[in-house]
């Protein structure tokens, strides 16, 4: 596929930060499957940007965007140090910072990273995607196997305890029974569940 240097891209009122094309999941439904672009932006990266390169693409008027969102073709927490550096600087400038993640950061880094994230992000959207560990493993094909399902729940609960506005999310095609089960999982984590539209 064609590689590019789309380190930031705007959709609606938000500016998205694309740190990596690597991911610990291989989700069967991911928008990047067989595609090099999303919403007209070519997001497969030729290389991973430094924090300085990302910050150079942030507008001087920080209020230009409602939120600055770590979300691209890969899992942002694989580049935790860069994420923290950029997020802390954005918050210093007065930005609202959000992280979209698969919630596997603790498994990736072999420690609870919620305290570090609290210094760099205001909001975290953790993709739950399924109602059971085996169904999650089949759908998302995580590198960590079924252990990823419980780990992402612990991650979400810990982030919420740190004062980060955290929620779990699923797509709207699961069916009512699974949605009800997912709401119970979210409640057990102490966070809300948000249902997002499926992007074909």
PEDAQUI-V363371 format. One record per residue. N is the residue number from 0. RES is the residue in one small letter. PSI is psi in degrees with one decimal (* if undefined). D_LAST is the distance of its C-alpha to the last C-alpha in whole Angstrom. Layout:
N:RES:PSI:D_LAST + N:RES:PSI:D_LAST
//
This chain:
0:x:155.8:20 + 1:x:133.3:21 + 2:x:147.8:23 + 3:x:-179.1:23 + 4:x:49.7:25 + 5:x:85.4:22 + 6:x:-25.3:24 + 7:x:150.3:23 + 8:x:142.9:20 + 9:x:132.9:20 + 10:x:121.3:17 + 11:x:-130.4:19 + 12:x:3.8:22 + 13:x:152.6:21 + 14:x:126.0:22 + 15:x:142.5:20 + 16:x:119.6:22 + 17:x:94.9:21 + 18:x:-27.5:23 + 19:x:156.9:22 + 20:x:0.6:20 + 21:x:148.3:21 + 22:x:148.6:20 + 23:x:-4.4:21 + 24:x:158.4:18 + 25:x:60.4:16 + 26:x:134.4:13 + 27:x:-21.2:12 + 28:x:1.1:8 + 29:x:140.2:9 + 30:x:-18.8:7 + 31:x:-7.5:11 + 32:x:111.3:11 + 33:x:6.3:12 + 34:x:151.0:12 + 35:x:-6.7:15 + 36:x:164.1:13 + 37:x:127.5:11 + 38:x:35.0:12 + 39:x:-4.5:15 + 40:x:133.1:16 + 41:x:108.7:17 + 42:x:-10.3:17 + 43:x:125.1:19 + 44:x:136.8:22 + 45:x:-29.0:25 + 46:x:165.6:27 + 47:x:134.2:27 + 48:x:153.8:29 + 49:x:160.6:32 + 50:x:-37.8:32 + 51:x:-39.2:34 + 52:x:-38.2:32 + 53:x:-48.5:29 + 54:x:-27.7:32 + 55:x:-18.6:33 + 56:x:7.7:30 + 57:x:131.9:30 + 58:x:147.9:31 + 59:x:-37.1:35 + 60:x:93.0:34 + 61:x:-25.9:32 + 62:x:-0.7:32 + 63:x:-31.0:30 + 64:x:142.8:26 + 65:x:-45.4:26 + 66:x:150.6:25 + 67:x:117.2:24 + 68:x:121.6:22 + 69:x:104.4:22 + 70:x:120.6:18 + 71:x:-138.8:17 + 72:x:-3.8:16 + 73:x:-174.4:18 + 74:x:111.5:20 + 75:x:-32.6:22 + 76:x:-8.1:25 + 77:x:-23.7:26 + 78:x:57.8:28 + 79:x:-44.8:29 + 80:x:-43.9:32 + 81:x:-42.4:31 + 82:x:-46.4:28 + 83:x:-43.7:32 + 84:x:-46.6:34 + 85:x:-47.2:31 + 86:x:-41.7:30 + 87:x:-39.7:34 + 88:x:-40.8:35 + 89:x:-43.5:32 + 90:x:-37.0:33 + 91:x:-33.1:37 + 92:x:-4.9:36 + 93:x:12.3:35 + 94:x:156.0:31 + 95:x:124.8:29 + 96:x:131.3:27 + 97:x:147.8:24 + 98:x:125.3:22 + 99:x:122.3:19 + 100:x:159.6:20 + 101:x:-2.3:19 + 102:x:14.7:23 + 103:x:15.3:24 + 104:x:-38.6:27 + 105:x:-37.1:30 + 106:x:-40.0:29 + 107:x:-46.1:29 + 108:x:-1.4:32 + 109:x:38.0:34 + 110:x:164.9:35 + 111:x:113.5:34 + 112:x:6.1:32 + 113:x:-37.1:32 + 114:x:-39.0:35 + 115:x:-43.0:34 + 116:x:-31.5:31 + 117:x:-23.3:33 + 118:x:-10.2:35 + 119:x:-18.8:32 + 120:x:149.5:29 + 121:x:-30.8:29 + 122:x:146.0:26 + 123:x:124.7:23 + 124:x:112.1:20 + 125:x:121.6:20 + 126:x:112.8:17 + 127:x:-50.5:18 + 128:x:-27.8:15 + 129:x:171.2:17 + 130:x:-11.5:21 + 131:x:159.8:23 + 132:x:-41.2:24 + 133:x:-38.0:23 + 134:x:-38.7:20 + 135:x:-45.6:19 + 136:x:-38.7:20 + 137:x:-37.5:19 + 138:x:-43.3:15 + 139:x:-14.4:16 + 140:x:56.2:19 + 141:x:146.7:21 + 142:x:-24.7:24 + 143:x:4.7:26 + 144:x:-155.8:25 + 145:x:-19.9:25 + 146:x:-23.9:28 + 147:x:-31.9:25 + 148:x:-46.9:24 + 149:x:-34.3:27 + 150:x:-40.0:27 + 151:x:-30.8:24 + 152:x:-43.1:26 + 153:x:-41.7:29 + 154:x:-48.2:28 + 155:x:-44.4:27 + 156:x:-42.8:30 + 157:x:-40.1:32 + 158:x:-41.8:30 + 159:x:-39.8:30 + 160:x:-25.8:34 + 161:x:-3.6:35 + 162:x:5.5:34 + 163:x:135.9:30 + 164:x:100.3:28 + 165:x:143.1:26 + 166:x:158.5:23 + 167:x:148.9:21 + 168:x:151.0:17 + 169:x:163.3:14 + 170:x:160.0:11 + 171:x:13.6:12 + 172:x:11.5:11 + 173:x:-29.2:14 + 174:x:154.1:17 + 175:x:-40.5:20 + 176:x:-44.8:22 + 177:x:-36.9:20 + 178:x:-40.9:19 + 179:x:-41.0:23 + 180:x:-38.8:24 + 181:x:-35.5:22 + 182:x:-37.4:24 + 183:x:-39.2:27 + 184:x:-45.7:26 + 185:x:-43.5:25 + 186:x:-38.6:28 + 187:x:-28.0:30 + 188:x:-9.5:29 + 189:x:25.7:30 + 190:x:160.1:27 + 191:x:164.6:25 + 192:x:131.1:21 + 193:x:135.2:19 + 194:x:120.4:15 + 195:x:151.7:12 + 196:x:143.2:9 + 197:x:132.4:6 + 198:x:111.4:4 + 199:x:*:0
//
